[in-house]
Amino acid sequence: MSMSAAPGAAASTGGRRLGAPSDAAPIITEMRRKHLREIRRIDRLVYPRPWSMALYLDELQRGGERVYRVACQPGPGGRPGGVIGYGGFMIVADEGHITSVAVHPDCQGRGVGARLMLELHRAARRIDPLDALSLEVRVSNTAAQRLYRWFGYVPVGIRMNYYRGGPGGKREDALVMWCADIGSDEHGKRLDGIATALGLAEGASSTALGLAEGASSTALGLAEGASNTGIGVQ
């Protein structure tokens, strides 16, 4: 479950200040070691059991077995500024598994999570022979589930007591969701439609964002911490 900062407050990310929310599209770039301090600050805001620095370093060293991206605020000259979100997946044989997606509380509801998911799906389509992506999400996190359904994920099962840090300190079940045939033309068209809704393609409208698959501004920001799966840290 995420914890929002005080309304209107500027939040610190690794020495940089986010300042007031901006309508400018975030810059999506490959995750590097230099981003980890800011990423872990976000984790401490949105996850009850954040990943350790050692775990992140291990993930980054796995090269072709992992794909991680960060969303940054646009800085001077269009260069990436402070990190406002991140996400990634691990590769196992011909499948990818979303390990984590998170957005800084001050930047939720602005489509950052959807932008990250779009980039991850596009990256997965470029990897042969990946043909599916999966993830786990808290059963109570309906906002993130709406976003995942927009990308074509469907529920396939439940992992009992998967997450720690649920309501009242109890464990919470995880909903397992699966997105098949990610290399298909149909999925490519779905991603094109999402890009249009996010204003990344010609003809995007302000209403498309909220109309597609019932998505809401909350879901598009990946409120409530989205999913943090991978090695079962939560």
N, C-alpha and C positions, 0 to 999 in steps of 0.2 A: 504494500500500500504506500502510495506516495505521500509526501508531506509538502504542502505548498508554502512558499515563503510569504511574508507579509505583503499584501497588495501594494503595488507601486514601489516596493523596495528593490534596490539594485542588489543582485546577488553576485558573490565572488566566485570565480571559477579559475583556480590555479593562479591567482594573482591578477587576473583580468576581471573587469566588472561587466556584467551583462547589460546593465542600464535598462531603459524602458524597452518593452517589447517592440519589435520592428516588423513591418509587413514585408520586408525584403526577404527573398527566398534564401534559405541557408545554403551554404556551400558544402557539398558532400565530397569527402576525400578519404583516402585510405588511412586507416588507423596506424599511428606510429607510436613509438615509445614516448615521444615528447608529449603525447596527448593524455597519458595515463593519469597524471596527477589531477587533471580536470575531470576526467572520467570517474575517478574514484570519489571526487567531491559530489558528483551527481548521484552516484550509487548510494552514498550515505544519506542523501535526501529521499530517495525513492525505494530503497530496499532495506528490509529488516536485517538481512544477512549479506552484506556486500562481498564481492570477490576480493581476494587479497592481491597485493601488488605482484607477489610471486606467481599467482595463478595467471594474471594477465600477461606477464612476461613469458610464461610458458606457452600460452596461447599464441602470442606473436611469433614465437620461434618455430611454430609448426608449419609455417610457409604455406605450401600448396594444400594442406589439410584444413586450412581455416580461411575465411573471408570476413574481414571486419572493416566497417566504415564509421566515420564520425561526421556529424553535422556541425558546422561552424557558422557563427555570425559573420556576415561580410565585413571585412576590415578595410582600412585605407587602400585605395587602388584596386579594390576587388579581391584582395588577398584574404585567405581564411583567418578569422579572428578567434574569439573564445569558443570552446566546445559547448554546444547546447544539447547534444544528444549523440547516441551511438547505437550500433547494432552489428550483429554478425552471425555467421553460421559455420558449423563444422561439417566436413565431408566424410561420409562413411560409405564406401563402395559407390553405388549409383544414386545415393540419396544425400540430401543436405538437411541438417537439423539446426533450426534457429536457436542459438544459445542465449542471446540476450538482446533486448531492445529497450532503451530508456531515454527519456527526454527530461531535461531540467524542468522543475515545476513552474518556473516563471515563463517557460516557453511552450507549455502544453496548450493544446487547442489551436495551434497555428499550422498544423499539417506537417510538423517536423517528423513525427513518427511515420507518417505515410510516405514522406520523401525518402526516409531511410529504408523502409520496406520495399519501395519501388526500386531503389538502387540495388538492394540485395537480390531481388528477383531478377533484375536484368543481369547482374553478375552471374547468378546461378545458371541462366540460360546460355551463357558463354562457356560454361564448363561441361565438357564431354566426359562421362556419359550421364550427368545428373538428369534425372527425370521427375524428381519429387522433392518437396520440402515439408518438414513437419515441425511442430513446436508443442510446448505445453503452456497453459495459461491457467491462472487461478479460476475456479468455477464462479467466484463472485465478481470477477473482473469482466463484466459484460461490455464495457466500453471497448476494451482491447479486442474482445471477441468479435464485435461488429466490424472493427477495422480488418481483422484477419479474414472474415467472411467476404469482405469487399475484394480481397486479393484472391479469393477462390478457395480458401480453407474450409473444410467441413469437419465436424466432430467425428471421431472414430473410437473413442473410448475414454475411460477415467483411470487416473492413477491415484489410488487411495492414499490420503495423508502424505501427499508428495511435498507440500510446502510447509515450512516452519513459519512462525510469526503471523498466524492468522488471527481472527478476532478473538480477544481474550487470551492470546498467547497459544491457542490451540493450533494443531496442524490443519491444513486445508487440502482438499482434493484438487488435482489438476485435471483440466479438460485437455485431452490429446486431440490436436487438429492436424489435418493432412491436406496438402495441396499437390495433386497429381498432374502429370502431363505438362510440366512447366515449360517444356521445349516446344509445345504445340503452337500452331498458328492461332488457335482460339485463345490461349493464354497470352500470347503476344498482343492480341487485340484488346484483351482485358487490361493489360498494362498500359496500352496506348490510351484507353478510356480514362484510366486513373490519372495518367499524366495530364490529360486535357482538363480533368476536374481540378487538378492541383495548380492549374495555370501554367503548365509547362509546355503546352502545345497550343497552336492557333485555335481560336474559337472557344477557349475556356470561359466559363461564366461564373459569377459569384454564387449562383444557386446550385450548380452542378456538384460542388463539393459536398453539400448536405443531402442531395437527392440520391447519389449513387449508393445502392445497396443499403439505404437507411443510415448511412454514416452520419455521425454528429461531430461537432467541433471537438467535443471531449474525446471521442474515439480517435479522431485524426491526430490528436496530440499525444496519444497513448497515455492518457491519465491512468492513475492507479498503478504506475510502475510497469505496465505491460507484462512481459514474461521475462524471467531470468531462469533459464533452464540449464542446458548443457550438462554440467557435472553435478546437478542436483544440489546447488549451493543453498537455495532457499528452503 
